Amino acid sequence: MTSQSIGEPGTQMTLKTFHFAGVASMNITLGVPRIKEIINATSQISTPIITARLVNETDPLVARLVKGRIEKTLLGDICEYIKEVYSQEGCYLKLRLSEKTINELELQIKAKDVKTFILNTPRINLKENNIELNPYDDYKLSVIPSTSAGEKVYFSLQMIKRKLRQIIVKGIPSISRAVINKEKDPKSDEFMFF
């Protein structure tokens, strides 16, 4: 009887499925790993969650704006392409931001903002003259590596290309996902977003 009392809940706790009010993308730590975190009083839990209600709970546009400001967005997420260009004039990277993705995420970012983010990233070591904005398109820019010696240019382009994708252009760096939850208000026919 004792072994059944311990064994049955232990079996149930190993199940790692979770359903968060109709949101399939929600993933949290459950079962034995969560019990270990609680018993060991882990200071850094593996899947922290915060629920925040919006002041304006009925407007989906406001919910998307807040999500875009909170969730970490990388440059690689909003780029249509990052091309390597090899020509007689020189070698450089050409970036095209996806206007559609930026508008859907309500980010309000243009190439001049991306230039600022790149210049403020210490690991890339690019200067103002290494980044050129396209005067005819607000969503295009070019990145020119500072090295000009033969084989080093190729490797420099590859390194810069890899680092560019990881630059945070919007959001809080420690927040990897924000989910908008939509619930029907019991008092009215409207939906609430949080």
trRosetta pair geometry for C-beta under 8 A, 3 or more apart (Angstrom, degrees):
i j d omega theta_ij theta_ji phi_ij phi_ji
1 4 5.8 -55 -151 36 30 111
1 5 6.5 33 151 -23 63 106
2 5 5.6 -54 -150 33 34 114
2 6 6.6 20 156 -8 67 106
3 6 6.0 -60 -147 43 33 102
3 7 5.5 29 158 -20 70 118
4 7 5.7 -57 -127 43 28 109
4 8 5.9 29 174 -24 66 108
5 8 6.9 -46 -136 27 16 106
5 9 7.7 2 164 2 49 106
6 9 7.0 -72 -161 44 29 97
6 10 6.1 26 153 -20 66 120
7 10 5.5 -65 -146 41 30 114
7 11 6.2 32 158 -23 68 105
8 11 5.8 -53 -149 32 29 111
8 12 6.6 27 153 -16 62 106
9 12 5.4 -54 -147 38 37 113
9 13 6.1 37 155 -23 69 106
10 13 5.8 -55 -146 34 30 111
10 14 7.0 34 154 -26 61 100
10 32 7.6 42 -157 -78 75 106
11 14 6.1 -53 -159 22 33 111
12 15 6.2 -42 -172 10 44 113
13 30 7.5 -153 -163 149 63 80
13 31 4.2 127 161 -145 65 66
13 32 5.4 107 127 -50 110 64
13 34 8.0 -130 -167 50 103 101
13 35 6.4 14 -176 -23 145 130
14 31 5.1 96 -107 -159 18 138
14 32 5.9 13 -92 -13 67 111
15 30 7.3 -36 96 113 64 127
15 31 6.2 172 55 -78 43 124
16 30 5.5 158 -130 61 57 103
16 31 5.6 -71 -79 0 73 135
17 30 7.8 -57 51 53 29 152
18 26 6.5 -99 114 107 113 98
18 27 7.0 132 57 -129 127 37
18 28 5.6 -157 177 43 177 90
18 30 5.8 168 -64 -31 115 139
19 22 7.6 44 175 -53 95 22
19 23 7.9 142 -172 57 55 55
19 24 7.5 -21 -126 -98 75 57
19 26 7.9 99 -156 62 22 116
20 23 4.6 -35 81 56 97 104
20 26 3.8 -10 21 56 138 163
20 28 7.8 97 -60 -6 126 118
20 179 7.8 77 99 102 137 158
20 181 7.6 -89 136 -102 101 125
21 181 5.8 47 90 -154 132 123
21 183 6.9 -39 178 -80 136 104
22 181 7.8 124 62 -146 96 84
22 182 7.9 -65 83 59 136 81
23 26 4.6 72 107 -19 111 111
23 179 5.5 73 -159 173 150 144
23 181 6.2 -72 -45 -102 133 88
25 177 7.4 -152 142 -172 114 140
25 179 6.2 174 81 -103 112 125
26 179 6.1 -56 -76 -19 90 170
27 47 6.5 -121 112 -130 72 149
28 47 4.5 -176 -135 110 57 140
28 49 6.1 -38 -98 -36 124 132
29 33 5.1 -99 -169 105 110 116
29 34 4.8 153 125 -73 93 88
29 37 6.8 78 112 -10 146 145
29 45 7.1 -145 35 175 139 95
29 46 4.9 88 -49 67 141 115
29 47 4.8 163 -12 23 88 112
30 33 7.5 60 70 56 27 94
30 34 5.3 -23 -138 -15 21 136
31 34 6.0 111 53 19 36 100
31 35 7.2 -67 140 -4 36 100
32 35 5.5 -54 -145 37 35 112
32 36 6.4 41 155 -24 66 102
33 36 5.6 -51 -151 32 33 115
33 37 6.7 36 151 -20 64 101
33 46 7.2 -26 154 20 125 146
34 37 5.6 -49 -152 32 37 114
34 38 6.5 34 151 -17 66 104
35 38 5.7 -55 -149 37 34 110
35 39 6.1 28 157 -15 69 109
36 39 6.0 -57 -140 42 28 105
36 40 5.8 9 166 -1 66 117
36 42 7.7 47 122 -32 75 126
37 40 6.4 -66 -136 50 20 98
37 42 4.4 -66 -147 23 75 129
37 45 5.4 72 -170 -122 143 87
37 46 7.0 -119 -81 1 141 92
38 41 7.5 15 178 -74 30 45
42 45 5.7 117 97 -83 114 59
45 48 5.3 114 74 -67 108 81
51 181 8.0 -22 -137 18 101 143
51 194 6.5 44 -178 139 88 119
52 194 6.5 -165 91 -172 46 91
53 57 6.5 -21 -175 -90 92 115
53 194 4.6 -37 -110 -118 56 128
54 57 5.2 152 71 -86 93 58
54 62 6.2 127 -180 123 147 116
54 63 6.2 -104 -39 -90 158 76
54 66 6.3 -149 -103 -12 115 163
54 193 6.1 6 19 91 136 85
54 194 5.8 -153 -2 -103 82 65
56 59 5.0 -5 140 22 118 113
56 62 4.8 28 82 78 122 174
57 185 7.9 108 118 -76 126 119
57 192 4.3 -9 160 -146 118 86
57 193 5.9 174 -167 43 58 62
57 194 6.6 -15 -129 -58 98 88
58 185 8.0 -27 -92 -32 96 138
58 190 5.1 -18 -127 168 114 137
58 191 7.0 123 -136 72 63 57
58 192 6.7 -45 -79 -103 58 53
58 193 7.4 153 -96 9 10 93
59 62 4.1 69 91 7 113 110
59 63 6.9 176 98 -12 61 83
59 193 7.4 -88 69 28 39 132
60 63 5.3 -52 -150 36 41 116
60 64 6.4 40 153 -18 70 102
60 180 7.6 81 -146 167 79 151
60 182 7.8 1 -102 -99 103 118
60 191 7.9 23 -63 86 99 123
60 193 6.0 140 -102 -57 57 153
61 64 5.8 -55 -150 37 32 109
61 65 6.4 36 150 -22 65 105
61 106 7.3 135 -167 -92 72 146
62 65 5.5 -51 -147 34 33 115
62 66 6.4 32 155 -17 65 104
62 193 7.6 148 77 73 89 136
63 66 6.0 -54 -149 37 30 109
63 67 6.3 32 152 -20 63 108
63 180 4.7 87 157 -133 123 128
63 193 3.8 -66 -78 142 145 146
63 194 7.8 -94 -120 -65 114 17
64 67 5.5 -52 -144 37 33 115
64 68 6.2 36 156 -21 65 106
64 105 7.3 -161 177 -162 100 31
64 106 4.8 116 127 -1 101 137
64 180 7.0 -34 -75 -59 58 152
65 68 5.8 -57 -151 36 28 111
65 69 6.5 22 154 -15 63 109
65 106 4.8 -95 -91 137 59 147
66 69 5.8 -60 -149 38 32 109
66 70 6.2 18 158 -12 67 114
66 178 7.9 -141 120 161 79 149
67 70 6.1 -67 -143 42 27 103
67 71 5.6 9 172 -6 70 118
67 105 7.9 -114 102 -160 99 73
67 106 7.8 90 62 50 87 118
67 178 4.6 -179 -143 105 79 127
67 179 8.0 81 -123 -75 122 3
67 180 5.7 -64 -62 -54 139 102
68 71 6.7 -50 -115 42 21 98
68 73 7.2 2 -157 -34 69 140
68 105 4.9 127 -108 158 113 80
68 106 4.5 -152 -10 76 155 86
68 107 5.2 -143 -172 -80 127 63
68 170 6.4 -19 167 143 78 144
68 171 7.5 -115 166 -69 40 95
69 170 6.9 -91 -118 176 36 105
69 171 6.7 146 159 -94 25 59
70 171 5.9 25 124 -136 21 87
70 172 6.0 -21 -162 8 55 107
70 175 5.7 -53 159 106 82 159
70 178 4.8 95 91 -73 116 152
71 170 7.9 31 81 111 64 96
71 171 5.0 -68 95 -118 32 141
71 172 7.9 -31 -92 35 7 77
71 175 5.9 -110 -114 120 40 107
71 176 7.5 12 -155 150 79 18
71 177 6.3 8 -129 -144 110 21
71 178 3.9 -118 -62 11 103 108
72 168 5.8 -59 -158 -131 94 113
72 170 7.7 156 -151 91 32 57
72 171 4.2 -160 -90 104 33 135
72 172 6.4 -83 -66 73 83 44
72 173 5.7 74 -105 -125 126 29
72 174 7.7 159 -51 43 129 18
72 175 5.6 160 -23 78 91 65
72 176 5.7 -34 36 -105 121 42
73 77 5.4 -119 -165 69 76 141
73 78 6.4 47 165 -33 116 115
73 105 6.8 105 -104 163 147 155
73 107 6.5 -91 72 -108 171 135
73 168 7.1 106 70 -157 48 65
73 169 5.5 -59 99 62 96 89
73 170 4.3 10 43 57 118 96
73 171 5.2 124 3 -4 76 124
74 77 4.8 107 60 -6 76 103
74 78 7.8 -177 91 4 47 83
74 165 6.4 35 151 161 123 57
74 166 6.0 -48 -148 -138 126 28
74 167 6.6 119 -159 67 72 43
74 168 6.2 -53 -99 -96 60 49
74 169 6.9 97 -164 7 17 91
75 78 6.5 -73 -153 47 36 93
75 79 6.0 40 154 -36 72 112
75 95 8.0 -34 172 -150 116 143
75 114 6.5 101 -122 -142 113 109
75 117 7.1 171 -70 107 116 140
75 118 8.0 57 -82 -72 157 89
75 164 5.7 -87 94 161 144 71
75 165 6.1 -137 78 -133 91 23
75 166 7.5 -9 35 48 97 18
75 167 4.3 28 -12 62 124 97
75 168 7.9 -97 -24 -59 79 8
75 169 5.3 110 -74 -37 70 119
76 79 5.9 -51 -134 24 30 115
76 82 7.7 -55 -110 -16 73 133
76 164 7.4 120 -62 112 82 71
76 165 3.2 42 -65 -157 123 84
76 166 6.9 18 -11 -52 121 38
77 101 7.3 -169 143 163 73 142
78 97 5.7 2 136 -152 98 89
78 98 5.7 -143 -178 41 56 92
78 101 5.2 -172 -132 104 67 126
78 102 5.6 68 -156 -71 122 84
78 105 7.4 -94 -96 31 109 146
78 107 6.9 -67 -102 41 147 166
78 109 6.8 40 147 69 165 139
78 169 6.6 -76 25 53 137 152
79 82 5.5 13 159 -44 153 91
79 95 5.8 -75 -131 -159 118 95
79 96 6.8 102 -165 72 75 51
79 97 6.0 -67 -107 -106 52 48
79 98 6.6 97 157 -14 9 91
79 165 7.5 -92 21 -109 139 72
80 96 4.4 -46 55 102 113 102
80 97 6.6 73 -4 137 90 11
80 98 4.3 132 -63 -72 83 81
80 101 8.0 -179 -69 8 73 122
81 94 7.7 14 106 99 100 87
81 95 7.4 -172 93 -141 55 42
81 96 5.3 26 46 41 82 105
82 93 5.9 -3 -177 -176 89 114
82 94 7.5 163 -157 79 42 47
82 95 5.3 -5 -108 -101 75 79
82 161 5.7 146 134 -145 130 92
82 164 6.2 151 -129 92 151 137
82 165 7.0 -111 -1 -67 156 89
83 93 6.8 152 77 -159 45 59
83 94 4.5 -14 60 57 101 99
83 95 7.9 -169 22 -72 69 33
84 91 7.3 -5 -176 -169 87 96
84 93 6.1 -34 -99 -103 53 70
84 157 5.6 82 -127 160 111 138
84 161 6.9 -44 -70 -72 98 144
85 91 6.7 170 89 -150 60 50
85 92 5.4 -12 59 63 105 72
85 93 7.2 161 14 -105 86 18
85 94 5.4 61 -26 -18 124 111
85 142 7.8 -44 29 -136 137 112
86 91 5.1 -3 -109 -107 66 94
87 90 6.7 6 67 49 83 37
87 91 7.5 164 28 -81 59 48
90 144 6.7 21 130 -139 138 114
90 148 7.9 -57 -133 -123 106 96
91 144 7.9 127 91 -141 51 72
91 145 7.1 -13 97 29 97 108
91 153 4.9 103 53 163 144 127
91 154 7.6 -69 175 -75 166 53
91 157 6.1 -81 146 -62 118 137
92 142 5.1 34 144 178 137 107
92 143 6.2 167 -173 80 89 43
92 144 4.4 -42 -109 -95 113 69
92 145 7.3 -168 -111 2 58 70
92 157 7.7 -173 -140 -111 15 112
93 142 6.7 156 81 -160 51 59
93 143 4.4 -9 58 57 105 98
93 144 7.9 -158 25 -70 69 32
93 145 8.0 79 -9 -37 98 86
93 157 6.2 156 -56 -151 98 91
93 160 6.3 -146 -15 106 144 119
93 161 5.8 177 -107 -84 141 88
93 164 7.1 -169 130 -19 161 161
94 140 7.2 -11 -175 -164 89 99
94 141 7.9 171 -154 92 50 37
94 142 5.4 -23 -102 -104 64 82
95 111 7.7 148 93 -125 109 99
95 114 7.3 -138 114 135 148 153
95 140 6.8 159 87 -151 60 50
95 141 5.2 -8 59 62 106 79
95 142 7.3 -179 17 -88 77 30
95 143 6.8 49 -16 -10 113 103
95 164 7.2 -134 -84 169 133 146
96 139 6.2 49 -165 128 64 95
96 140 5.3 -13 -104 -100 71 82
97 102 6.3 33 157 -40 114 133
97 109 7.1 -138 -161 106 153 101
97 110 7.5 -174 51 -147 158 35
97 111 6.4 -153 -4 -74 127 75
97 114 6.7 -161 -67 -39 130 149
97 139 4.1 -119 56 -164 97 92
97 140 7.5 -137 13 -66 79 37
98 101 3.9 50 100 15 121 112
98 102 6.4 161 91 -14 65 84
98 139 7.8 163 -13 -175 7 136
99 102 5.8 -57 -146 39 31 112
99 103 6.2 28 157 -17 66 109
99 139 5.4 -83 -62 -76 93 159
100 103 6.0 -60 -149 39 26 107
100 104 6.3 24 155 -18 64 109
101 104 5.7 -56 -144 37 30 111
101 105 6.2 14 161 -5 66 112
102 105 6.2 -66 -145 47 25 100
102 107 4.9 -91 -155 51 73 113
102 108 7.4 151 168 -43 103 15
102 109 5.5 -125 -139 49 125 89
102 139 7.9 -148 4 -117 148 119
103 106 7.3 27 -175 -76 34 41
107 169 7.4 40 -176 116 137 111
107 170 5.3 -128 -144 -33 106 165
109 113 4.8 -122 -152 77 76 143
109 114 6.6 82 167 -51 112 86
109 169 5.9 43 -128 158 159 125
109 170 6.6 -113 -56 -47 131 121
110 113 5.4 103 53 7 60 101
110 114 7.4 -117 109 -3 35 92
110 138 4.6 -49 -154 167 119 104
110 139 6.6 -95 -147 -80 68 59
111 114 5.4 -54 -149 36 38 114
111 115 6.4 47 151 -26 67 99
111 133 5.2 132 120 -133 125 96
111 134 6.8 60 51 30 179 85
111 137 7.6 81 -21 112 144 74
111 138 5.8 -169 10 172 101 46
111 139 5.8 170 -45 -127 101 16
111 140 6.1 -27 -83 60 148 26
111 141 4.4 156 -164 -42 117 110
112 115 5.5 -44 -151 28 35 118
112 116 6.9 38 150 -19 61 100
112 133 6.1 8 -78 -101 73 148
112 138 7.7 -50 -6 -155 93 81
113 116 5.7 -52 -157 33 36 113
113 117 6.6 36 147 -18 67 103
113 169 7.2 85 128 -163 106 102
114 117 5.5 -51 -149 36 37 113
114 118 6.3 38 152 -21 67 103
114 141 6.4 -166 84 18 122 147
114 167 8.0 99 -157 103 80 140
114 169 6.3 -21 -105 -119 76 126
115 118 5.8 -54 -149 35 30 111
115 119 6.4 26 155 -15 65 108
115 131 4.9 151 -135 135 97 143
115 133 6.3 -59 -51 -66 144 102
115 141 6.2 -162 -67 -136 97 159
116 119 5.9 -57 -145 39 30 108
116 120 6.2 21 158 -13 65 113
117 120 5.9 -64 -145 43 28 107
117 121 6.6 35 153 -33 63 104
117 167 5.5 115 140 160 113 125
117 168 7.4 -141 -161 84 124 49
117 169 5.2 -39 -94 -110 172 70
118 121 5.8 -53 -153 20 32 114
118 124 6.4 -62 -171 71 78 162
118 126 6.0 -23 150 64 104 137
118 131 6.0 134 85 -84 142 150
118 143 7.1 -133 -165 -103 159 124
118 164 7.1 -5 -111 -121 110 87
118 167 6.3 -33 -90 -121 62 166
119 126 6.6 -99 -99 89 57 92
119 127 7.6 46 -126 -154 96 23
119 128 6.6 31 -111 -81 136 62
119 131 7.0 -105 -58 13 96 146
121 124 4.9 52 98 5 110 113
121 163 7.5 155 137 157 142 112
121 167 5.3 -80 -67 -117 151 107
122 125 7.6 29 176 -63 47 63
123 163 6.1 -151 108 -148 111 136
124 160 6.4 76 -151 -128 100 80
124 163 5.3 169 -91 121 92 142
124 164 7.4 74 -110 -72 137 66
124 167 7.8 -10 -40 -77 137 118
125 146 7.6 -79 124 11 97 138
126 130 4.2 -124 -165 79 95 145
126 131 6.3 78 148 -39 131 102
126 143 6.8 -47 -130 -155 155 104
126 146 7.2 -174 -119 -33 61 107
126 160 7.4 81 -63 -130 123 121
127 130 5.2 106 54 -5 64 105
127 146 7.2 75 13 -82 102 126
128 131 6.9 -81 -163 41 31 94
129 144 8.0 -54 133 62 67 121
130 143 6.3 24 146 -161 90 67
130 144 5.1 -141 -156 65 62 77
130 145 7.1 31 -151 -115 117 14
130 146 6.0 -55 -93 -61 126 85
131 141 6.2 8 -175 171 91 123
131 142 7.3 162 -154 84 47 51
131 143 5.6 -12 -103 -105 75 70
131 144 7.5 -157 -69 21 30 76
132 141 6.5 166 86 -163 47 73
132 142 4.6 -7 58 57 99 100
132 144 7.0 44 -6 -13 105 111
133 140 7.7 115 -167 92 55 63
133 141 5.2 -36 -108 -108 52 95
134 137 4.5 -3 104 51 132 89
134 138 8.0 -116 74 -53 93 14
134 140 3.8 15 7 86 144 108
134 141 6.3 -128 -9 -81 83 41
134 142 7.4 99 -57 -17 84 90
137 140 4.2 44 91 13 122 112
143 160 6.2 -165 129 154 134 137
143 164 6.9 -154 3 -86 167 140
145 153 6.2 158 69 -143 136 68
145 156 4.1 108 -163 130 155 126
145 157 5.8 -105 -29 -69 136 64
145 160 5.9 -149 -87 -19 100 147
146 156 7.7 -130 47 -171 60 148
147 152 4.7 -92 152 123 144 118
147 153 5.8 -156 101 -84 97 59
147 156 4.7 178 39 -51 124 159
148 153 6.6 29 -134 -76 26 112
149 152 4.7 40 76 29 91 124
149 153 7.0 -178 69 -34 40 85
150 153 6.7 -143 125 7 14 102
151 154 6.0 -49 -166 28 50 111
151 155 6.8 35 148 -7 75 106
152 155 5.9 -63 -151 46 40 105
152 156 5.7 44 152 -25 73 110
153 156 5.6 -56 -143 38 27 114
153 157 6.3 31 156 -22 64 104
154 157 5.9 -55 -152 33 27 110
154 158 6.6 25 152 -17 63 106
155 158 5.6 -51 -146 36 35 113
155 159 6.3 36 155 -19 66 106
156 159 5.8 -54 -146 37 30 110
156 160 6.2 27 157 -15 65 108
157 160 5.9 -57 -144 40 28 108
157 161 6.0 32 156 -23 65 110
158 161 5.7 -54 -145 35 27 114
158 162 6.5 27 156 -19 62 106
159 162 5.9 -56 -151 35 29 110
159 163 6.4 19 155 -11 64 110
160 163 5.8 -62 -146 43 31 106
160 164 6.0 40 155 -32 67 105
161 164 5.8 -48 -144 25 27 115
161 165 7.2 31 157 -22 57 100
162 165 6.4 -56 -165 25 30 111
162 166 7.4 12 148 -7 61 111
163 166 5.9 -68 -158 41 41 107
163 167 7.1 60 148 -46 70 90
164 167 5.9 -34 -159 -4 40 116
168 171 6.7 -108 -171 63 107 88
168 173 5.6 -70 -82 -94 168 86
171 175 6.3 -121 172 71 110 104
172 175 4.5 55 75 14 104 111
175 178 6.4 33 158 -54 122 95
180 193 5.6 -14 -172 -163 102 107
180 194 7.7 142 -155 73 58 21
181 193 7.0 147 74 -154 49 52
181 194 5.5 -27 60 69 100 71
182 191 5.2 0 -172 176 96 128
182 192 7.4 153 -154 76 47 44
182 193 5.7 -17 -98 -98 68 75
183 191 6.7 148 76 -161 31 74
183 192 5.0 -22 66 59 87 95
183 194 7.6 -13 13 21 110 102
184 189 7.7 -37 -160 -160 101 37
184 190 7.8 152 -152 93 59 33
184 191 5.8 -51 -97 -105 50 67
184 192 7.6 99 -168 13 4 82
185 188 4.9 9 94 49 125 81
185 189 7.6 0 60 51 96 9
185 190 5.1 14 20 72 128 78
185 191 6.9 -172 -12 -117 85 14
185 192 5.1 103 -67 -33 90 105
